[in-house]
Amino acid sequence: MSTHRLIAGADEAGRGAWAGPLVAAAVIMPPGKRVRGVKDSKQLTPKQRVTLFPKIVTQAISCSVVCMSPAEIDQLGVHQANLFALSHCITHLDPQPDVVLVDGFTIAHYIPTTRMIHGDARNYTIAAASIVAKVVRDTLLQFMQQADDRYEFGTHKGYGTALHARQLQQCGVGPWHRRSFAPIAELLYTNH
């Protein structure tokens, strides 16, 4: 009787954005089975990611997502918020994995974890988690766009682009922005 170790991959999306949530995902994919086309989410088009997302989620043994709001990121700091989200999405996997491969970060966890630099480009399971995190975050940014179209979140996804900087100058800081991030904090300071 052969036994397979359950290996989870974990990754995040939105760590460096000026606005919107940080989203972490962890997935356990079935040993020996692969969803064709899965690779680092940054190497895929938005359409490819959206196409792969349901295939990953339905084929996964377990999948978990944790979102950190801008207020939580401001309170904890982006690094601690990132570690918190990654740790909690691992904790919420059911069944629990035997080992977790984490893209780029060392996490203290009761399940053994291994930090893998550029893991989303090197490991299938981390790549699957990167797609899940990115699609969930992009979907949330589309909802933000519908709720408040002044900032064009659907276009720049909350990242520090020239368009986003112009929208901030015109409209000011909104409730979706991370006030602890330097460009936002500077804008708040100069407008007081």
MILUMVO-203832 format. One record per residue: residue in three letters; x, z, y of N, C-alpha, C, CB in turn. Coordinates in steps of 0.02 Angstrom, whole numbers, padded with zeros to 5 digits, always signed. Glycine has a CB too. Layout:
! residues N
AlaXZYXZYXZYXZY
...
//
This chain:
! residues 192
Met+00042+00000-00059+00000+00000+00000+00045+00000+00062-00048+00062+00000
Ser+00034-00049+00105+00076-00054+00164+00042-00021+00223+00092-00128+00180
Thr+00081+00015+00261+00054+00046+00322+00090+00017+00382+00062+00124+00319
His+00052+00004+00434+00080-00022+00496+00078+00032+00549+00041-00085+00520
Arg+00131+00036+00587+00130+00082+00644+00089+00051+00699+00203+00098+00669
Leu+00050+00092+00732+00010+00069+00789+00054+00072+00852-00055+00111+00798
Ile+00066+00014+00880+00109+00009+00939+00065-00011+00999+00166-00043+00928
Ala+00068+00029+01051+00031+00014+01113+00079-00014+01164-00005+00077+01140
Gly+00053-00057+01207+00090-00080+01265+00053-00055+01327+00096-00158+01266
Ala+00090-00037+01379+00060-00013+01441+00093-00046+01501+00065+00065+01446
Asp+00052-00063+01550+00076-00094+01611+00027-00080+01667+00087-00170+01602
Glu+00048-00095+01729+00005-00083+01787+00003-00145+01831+00030-00023+01828
Ala-00046-00146+01875-00053-00199+01925-00070-00167+01992-00107-00251+01904
Gly-00041-00194+02045-00059-00171+02113-00016-00116+02140-00127-00149+02113
Arg+00040-00102+02109+00082-00047+02132+00105-00056+02204+00143-00039+02087
Gly+00125-00116+02222+00153-00127+02289+00103-00152+02341+00207-00175+02284
Ala+00040-00156+02323-00011-00182+02370-00023-00134+02427-00077-00197+02333
Trp-00044-00161+02484-00062-00119+02542-00133-00092+02537-00055-00159+02606
Ala-00173-00123+02494-00244-00103+02490-00268-00110+02418-00288-00147+02538
Gly-00322-00074+02405-00353-00078+02339-00322-00030+02289-00348-00148+02312
Pro-00350-00028+02229-00328+00019+02178-00263-00002+02145-00381+00028+02126
Leu-00231+00045+02114-00178+00033+02065-00214+00037+01998-00117+00085+02071
Val-00204-00012+01955-00238-00014+01891-00186-00014+01835-00285-00076+01886
Ala-00193+00033+01789-00149+00036+01730-00191+00021+01668-00114+00105+01723
Ala-00161-00014+01621-00195-00030+01558-00148-00017+01500-00219-00104+01557
Ala-00177+00005+01444-00141+00013+01382-00182-00020+01327-00127+00088+01366
Val-00149-00056+01282-00183-00089+01227-00144-00080+01163-00194-00164+01242
Ile-00181-00076+01108-00151-00080+01041-00179-00144+01010-00169-00016+00997
Met-00134-00191+00996-00155-00254+00965-00144-00249+00890-00115-00314+00995
Pro-00185-00286+00850-00178-00282+00778-00109-00307+00755-00233-00322+00743
Pro-00076-00272+00710-00012-00295+00685-00019-00364+00652+00018-00244+00636
Gly+00026-00408+00667+00027-00474+00634-00022-00525+00661+00014-00464+00563
Lys-00063-00506+00711-00111-00553+00740-00094-00561+00814-00184-00530+00731
Arg-00101-00622+00839-00086-00634+00910-00140-00677+00942-00018-00668+00918
Val-00153-00662+01004-00196-00705+01044-00151-00759+01074-00235-00664+01101
Arg-00166-00820+01058-00124-00876+01081-00124-00880+01158-00148-00943+01051
Gly-00065-00888+01187-00059-00896+01259-00043-00833+01297-00121-00923+01285
Val-00042-00775+01263-00027-00712+01297+00047-00710+01316-00046-00651+01253
Lys+00059-00699+01380+00126-00687+01406+00118-00649+01471+00166-00755+01417
Asp+00174-00633+01503+00174-00595+01565+00121-00623+01612+00243-00596+01598
Ser+00077-00579+01637+00022-00602+01680+00045-00640+01741-00020-00542+01702
Lys+00106-00625+01765+00132-00660+01824+00150-00733+01809+00195-00624+01850
Gln+00157-00750+01745+00172-00818+01725+00109-00859+01710+00218-00817+01664
Leu+00051-00829+01720-00012-00862+01705-00052-00874+01769-00054-00820+01655
Thr-00094-00924+01768-00138-00935+01825-00197-00886+01820-00164-01009+01826
Pro-00232-00874+01876-00291-00831+01872-00341-00855+01819-00325-00827+01941
Lys-00351-00920+01814-00399-00946+01764-00375-00931+01693-00408-01023+01773
Gln-00310-00939+01680-00284-00923+01614-00293-00849+01597-00210-00943+01609
Arg-00279-00806+01646-00288-00734+01634-00360-00717+01618-00264-00694+01695
Val-00406-00745+01656-00478-00731+01645-00500-00757+01577-00521-00763+01702
Thr-00473-00813+01555-00489-00840+01489-00462-00796+01433-00461-00911+01482
Leu-00401-00769+01443-00370-00728+01391-00399-00657+01388-00295-00723+01403
Phe-00423-00632+01444-00447-00562+01448-00497-00544+01393-00478-00550+01515
Pro-00553-00581+01385-00601-00560+01333-00572-00567+01262-00664-00601+01338
Lys-00527-00614+01252-00496-00621+01186-00453-00561+01170-00454-00686+01182
Ile-00416-00537+01219-00373-00478+01209-00417-00417+01196-00328-00466+01270
Val-00467-00406+01238-00509-00346+01234-00548-00344+01168-00557-00343+01293
Thr-00573-00401+01146-00613-00401+01084-00568-00396+01022-00656-00463+01080
Gln-00507-00421+01026-00463-00419+00968-00423-00353+00964-00415-00477+00969
Ala-00417-00318+01020-00377-00257+01022-00407-00203+00977-00373-00230+01094
Ile-00364-00165+00945-00386-00106+00908-00412-00054+00956-00327-00077+00865
Ser-00378-00048+01013-00400-00002+01066-00374-00028+01133-00375+00070+01052
Cys-00412-00014+01185-00394-00036+01252-00419+00017+01301-00424-00106+01269
Ser-00378+00033+01350-00396+00084+01399-00371+00063+01468-00367+00154+01379
Val-00411+00077+01519-00393+00061+01588-00405+00122+01632-00435-00001+01613
Val-00358+00135+01677-00366+00190+01726-00351+00161+01795-00318+00250+01709
Cys-00395+00176+01843-00387+00152+01911-00373+00212+01957-00450+00114+01935
Met-00325+00202+02002-00309+00252+02053-00331+00224+02120-00233+00271+02053
Ser-00372+00261+02156-00398+00238+02221-00344+00243+02274-00460+00280+02242
Pro-00353+00208+02330-00306+00215+02385-00297+00288+02407-00329+00174+02445
Ala-00350+00327+02409-00345+00398+02428-00302+00437+02379-00415+00430+02433
Glu-00310+00423+02314-00269+00457+02263-00196+00436+02269-00296+00441+02192
Ile-00184+00373+02283-00116+00348+02292-00085+00383+02353-00115+00271+02300
Asp-00123+00388+02407-00097+00422+02467-00082+00495+02454-00148+00415+02524
Gln-00124+00527+02414-00116+00599+02400-00055+00612+02355-00179+00627+02368
Leu-00049+00572+02301+00004+00584+02252+00070+00548+02268-00019+00562+02184
Gly+00066+00494+02307+00122+00448+02314+00116+00395+02261+00191+00486+02309
Val+00138+00335+02276+00126+00279+02231+00162+00288+02164+00149+00214+02263
His+00222+00316+02164+00258+00324+02101+00222+00373+02054+00330+00348+02114
Gln+00203+00431+02081+00168+00481+02040+00099+00455+02019+00161+00547+02078
Ala+00065+00419+02063+00000+00390+02045+00008+00340+01988-00033+00356+02106
Asn+00061+00302+01991+00075+00253+01938+00088+00288+01871+00136+00210+01957
Leu+00130+00339+01872+00145+00376+01810+00082+00410+01783+00200+00429+01822
Phe+00042+00439+01827-00021+00471+01807-00067+00421+01773-00056+00502+01868
Ala-00076+00362+01805-00121+00311+01777-00096+00286+01709-00128+00252+01825
Leu-00032+00272+01704-00004+00248+01640-00013+00301+01586+00071+00229+01648
Ser+00003+00363+01602-00003+00417+01553-00075+00426+01530+00024+00483+01583
His-00122+00424+01577-00192+00436+01559-00223+00377+01521-00232+00449+01621
Cys-00202+00316+01536-00231+00262+01496-00205+00265+01424-00215+00193+01528
Ile-00143+00290+01415-00117+00299+01347-00157+00354+01311-00041+00318+01348
Thr-00170+00409+01347-00207+00466+01318-00277+00446+01295-00212+00522+01369
His-00307+00397+01331-00376+00377+01315-00381+00324+01260-00408+00352+01376
Leu-00325+00303+01231-00329+00256+01175-00358+00291+01114-00260+00225+01159
Asp-00399+00257+01077-00429+00285+01016-00436+00228+00965-00498+00318+01031
Pro-00397+00231+00912-00352+00285+00890-00289+00289+00934-00331+00275+00817
Gln-00255+00345+00930-00193+00353+00966-00138+00312+00931-00173+00428+00971
Pro-00094+00282+00971-00039+00244+00941+00016+00290+00914-00010+00195+00992
Asp+00060+00261+00874+00118+00298+00849+00174+00297+00901+00143+00267+00783
Val+00177+00243+00939+00228+00235+00990+00200+00191+01046+00294+00203+00960
Val+00226+00200+01107+00203+00161+01165+00264+00128+01198+00165+00206+01216
Leu+00256+00064+01212+00306+00027+01250+00279+00020+01321+00322-00044+01218
Val+00318+00044+01370+00295+00045+01440+00339-00002+01481+00297+00117+01469
Asp+00306-00044+01520+00343-00091+01562+00377-00055+01620+00297-00146+01588
Gly+00442-00047+01615+00482-00025+01672+00485+00048+01689+00459-00059+01729
Phe+00443+00090+01661+00440+00160+01682+00450+00207+01623+00374+00175+01716
Thr+00484+00262+01637+00491+00316+01588+00434+00365+01599+00562+00351+01594
Ile+00398+00379+01546+00340+00424+01551+00349+00482+01503+00273+00386+01536
Ala+00339+00542+01529+00338+00601+01485+00269+00605+01454+00356+00668+01525
His+00265+00600+01389+00201+00598+01355+00209+00628+01286+00172+00526+01350
Tyr+00155+00654+01257+00160+00683+01190+00167+00629+01136+00099+00726+01174
Ile+00151+00568+01152+00164+00511+01107+00231+00482+01127+00106+00457+01110
Pro+00275+00468+01080+00340+00439+01098+00331+00374+01137+00382+00426+01035
Thr+00366+00369+01194+00363+00310+01235+00433+00281+01245+00330+00325+01303
Thr+00436+00216+01250+00499+00182+01262+00491+00138+01324+00520+00139+01201
Arg+00536+00148+01371+00537+00108+01432+00569+00040+01416+00577+00145+01490
Met+00536-00013+01437+00562-00079+01425+00565-00117+01491+00519-00118+01372
Ile+00625-00128+01516+00633-00165+01579+00609-00237+01568+00708-00164+01602
His+00569-00262+01615+00538-00329+01609+00499-00335+01543+00591-00384+01614
Gly+00469-00280+01522+00433-00280+01458+00375-00328+01456+00408-00211+01444
Asp+00343-00340+01515+00286-00387+01515+00308-00458+01499+00251-00385+01583
Ala+00373-00473+01510+00399-00539+01493+00431-00541+01424+00449-00561+01546
Arg+00445-00482+01395+00483-00478+01332+00441-00456+01272+00540-00431+01341
Asn+00384-00425+01284+00346-00396+01229+00273-00417+01232+00351-00319+01230
Tyr+00247-00440+01175+00178-00466+01171+00127-00413+01191+00164-00491+01101
Thr+00134-00352+01166+00084-00300+01178+00084-00278+01252+00097-00240+01133
Ile+00143-00273+01282+00146-00257+01353+00116-00315+01393+00219-00243+01376
Ala+00130-00376+01373+00102-00434+01408+00026-00432+01406+00128-00500+01376
Ala-00002-00414+01348-00075-00408+01342-00102-00355+01391-00095-00391+01269
Ala-00067-00298+01395-00087-00245+01441-00082-00269+01514-00044-00182+01431
Ser-00030-00309+01529-00022-00334+01597-00079-00380+01617+00045-00371+01604
Ile-00104-00419+01570-00161-00463+01584-00224-00422+01596-00172-00513+01525
Val-00236-00372+01554-00295-00330+01562-00293-00295+01631-00299-00277+01505
Ala-00236-00265+01648-00231-00230+01712-00242-00278+01771-00162-00197+01718
Lys-00212-00337+01767-00217-00385+01822-00288-00411+01830-00169-00444+01811
Val-00322-00427+01775-00390-00454+01780-00438-00400+01806-00414-00479+01711
Val-00431-00339+01783-00474-00285+01808-00462-00275+01883-00460-00218+01769
Arg-00399-00273+01904-00384-00263+01975-00410-00321+02017-00308-00254+01986
Asp-00398-00383+01994-00422-00441+02033-00498-00441+02039-00398-00506+01999
Thr-00532-00419+01987-00605-00414+01989-00628-00363+02040-00634-00397+01919
Leu-00594-00306+02041-00610-00254+02091-00597-00279+02162-00568-00191+02077
Leu-00544-00319+02171-00530-00347+02237-00583-00397+02258-00461-00380+02238
Gln-00612-00433+02210-00668-00478+02226-00728-00438+02250-00686-00521+02164
Phe-00742-00381+02218-00796-00337+02241-00782-00310+02311-00806-00279+02192
Met-00719-00293+02324-00700-00270+02391-00712-00325+02442-00627-00248+02393
Gln-00696-00387+02424-00708-00445+02468-00782-00451+02484-00682-00510+02435
Gln-00824-00443+02433-00897-00448+02444-00922-00391+02488-00934-00447+02377
Ala-00893-00332+02480-00915-00274+02519-00891-00278+02592-00889-00209+02488
Asp-00833-00309+02603-00804-00313+02670-00760-00375+02674-00762-00248+02687
Asp-00788-00429+02699-00752-00493+02698-00703-00502+02756-00801-00549+02699
Arg-00696-00453+02799-00651-00459+02857-00578-00468+02836-00657-00398+02902
Tyr-00558-00439+02780-00487-00436+02761-00467-00491+02712-00471-00369+02732
Glu-00514-00528+02685-00500-00582+02637-00461-00557+02576-00460-00638+02671
Phe-00483-00499+02549-00450-00470+02491-00448-00517+02431-00485-00406+02472
Gly-00499-00559+02424-00500-00606+02368-00444-00656+02370-00565-00641+02367
Thr-00416-00668+02430-00362-00716+02437-00294-00684+02424-00363-00746+02507
His-00278-00629+02459-00211-00600+02454-00208-00541+02406-00187-00578+02522
Lys-00265-00521+02379-00268-00466+02330-00240-00399+02356-00232-00485+02267
Gly-00241-00390+02422-00219-00327+02450-00144-00322+02462-00240-00272+02406
Tyr-00107-00374+02444-00034-00372+02452-00015-00387+02524+00000-00422+02405
Gly+00047-00373+02541+00072-00379+02609+00090-00449+02630+00131-00335+02618
Thr+00041-00491+02635+00052-00561+02656+00043-00567+02731+00003-00608+02619
Ala+00064-00624+02758+00055-00638+02829-00019-00637+02847+00087-00705+02849
Leu-00061-00666+02803-00134-00666+02815-00161-00595+02819-00171-00705+02759
His-00141-00553+02773-00164-00483+02773-00141-00447+02836-00138-00446+02710
Ala-00079-00459+02856-00053-00428+02918-00094-00450+02978+00021-00445+02928
Arg-00112-00514+02982-00153-00539+03037-00222-00507+03037-00160-00615+03033
Gln-00252-00501+02977-00318-00470+02972-00316-00397+02994-00345-00476+02900
Leu-00263-00362+02977-00255-00293+02998-00249-00287+03074-00194-00261+02965
Gln-00212-00333+03104-00205-00333+03177-00272-00345+03211-00154-00386+03199
Gln-00312-00390+03182-00377-00408+03212-00430-00355+03198-00400-00475+03185
Cys-00432-00328+03138-00488-00286+03117-00471-00212+03112-00513-00308+03050
Gly-00406-00195+03114-00386-00126+03105-00385-00106+03031-00433-00080+03143
Val-00368-00044+03019-00362-00018+02951-00432-00001+02925-00316+00045+02948
Gly-00445-00022+02863-00510-00009+02832-00505+00044+02778-00537-00073+02802
Pro-00562+00061+02748-00564+00114+02698-00527+00096+02633-00635+00131+02682
Trp-00512+00032+02623-00479+00011+02561-00403+00015+02567-00500-00059+02543
His-00377+00029+02626-00304+00027+02637-00270+00092+02617-00290+00011+02709
Arg-00207+00085+02596-00166+00142+02577-00130+00167+02639-00115+00123+02519
Arg-00154+00221+02667-00131+00245+02731-00059+00272+02729-00177+00297+02757
Ser-00034+00288+02670+00034+00313+02664+00086+00257+02662+00041+00357+02602
Phe+00064+00196+02654+00111+00139+02652+00134+00123+02723+00078+00077+02619
Ala+00198+00111+02731+00229+00103+02798+00192+00056+02845+00300+00080+02790
Pro+00175-00006+02824+00142-00050+02873+00074-00023+02897+00132-00119+02842
Ile+00039+00010+02853-00027+00038+02871-00017+00100+02914-00068+00055+02807
Ala+00029+00143+02894+00043+00204+02933+00066+00186+03003+00096+00247+02897
Glu+00109+00135+03009+00134+00114+03075+00076+00088+03119+00188+00060+03067
Leu+00032+00051+03088-00026+00024+03126-00071+00081+03150-00067-00025+03082
Leu-00083+00129+03106-00124+00188+03125-00090+00226+03182-00135+00234+03064
Tyr-00024+00233+03178+00013+00271+03229+00010+00235+03296+00086+00280+03208
Thr+00021+00169+03296+00022+00133+03360-00046+00127+03392+00050+00064+03349
Asn-00099+00133+03352-00167+00128+03378-00196+00195+03400-00213+00097+03326
His-00156+00248+03397-00180+00314+03419-00156+00330+03488-00158+00369+03372
//
